[in-house]
């Protein structure tokens, strides 16, 4: 098996949505890491359990 070294080359912080919590608008980010060999790694950490729809009493989002 052959492996090649891949190092981070660029880091992007992207706002993919906003969430209203009371009167606050909170950004929802994700991160894109581009490596020196052209690979893209997308990191989306999701929401903490305390903000899930079910725990907050909101209707579940539509799923595709």
Secondary structure, DSSP 8 states (H G I E B T S, - for coil): -------EEEEEEEEEEEEEETTEEEEEEEEEEEETTS-EEEE-----GGGSHHHHT-------
